[in-house]
């Protein structure tokens, strides 16, 4: 008798059962569903009008995407910690207005355009950081919840923009508009710069200790504090980051418009939050991926541009955003809560 014992073959049913399991996992993966939805939307609007995928229209969509994604990235960090930042749109508008005053004076003194835009960018970033600090102070020391704290700064920044400008745009910088329109093929230079910033934020969120702390605080702030994380300091840095990115968005608005418009950021917080929710980031904190936010922002951009191509009134844009939020929230409710995306 042979001493070698044959290993029993695996039942065929195991392999058969594995395939439906992988398919089920794929169909419940929100990143995959977002890619399918994005492809379907592009195909639909292209069938309505082939101009939708022309280089000019793609460049326009990327410009819109650039305005949205910076605020949405900052909002992603905030929401993962379990908070929310309603002030991002007002921060962008106010930062653009403050910087526009300085840039107008520099242009009047015939300063080089590169110097003008550099100074404007620094001012926008500083204003954004300042508002982010105010949000953190209101939450950490005044003990206000994030919704109330950022609602206060939203109102204050919106009001100050109107007070400083009287409701009129500040400056007229044609060179900035030309620079914003410059591109390599369908890719605007401005969009490429924004994408580099987004890539850096992705690395910090998913591949660094800073990102791990962000997820830990959103999952359980008490446990994170017990583990030695300075929750107050880290939360402050997250809101400062959100303010910084919103302030830089103000510079994007300036370059797109050639002026600092007090109304440029009005209502911009809704699409930013919508992109985060559509991307699958949990509103309860502790779960999500920046890749999903990027896809969510792309979907919103495609929907808004597609409605314009289809000659639908821009007034329906908010309705479309609300529908997208409803669908995304439903998908979150159906997703197994014990599945980690981090």
Buried (B, 14 or more C-beta within 10 A) or exposed (E): EEEEEEEEEEEEEEEEEEEEEEEEEEEBBBBEBBBEBBEEBBEEBBEEBEEBBEEEBBBBBBBBBBBBBBBBBBBBBBBBBBBBBBBBBBBBBBBBBBBBBBBBEBBEEEEEBEEBBEBBBBBBBBBBBBBBBBBBBBBBEEEBEBEEBBBBBBEBBBEBBBEBBEEEBBBEBEBBBEBBBEBEEBBBEBBEEBBEBBEEBBEBBBEEEBBBBBBBBBBBBEEBBEEEBEBBEBBBBBBBBBBBBBBBBBBBBBBBBBBBBBBBBBEBBBBBBBBBBBBBBBBEBBBBBBBBBBBBBBBBBBBBBBBBBEEBEEEEBBEBBEEBBEBBEEBBEEBEEEEEBB
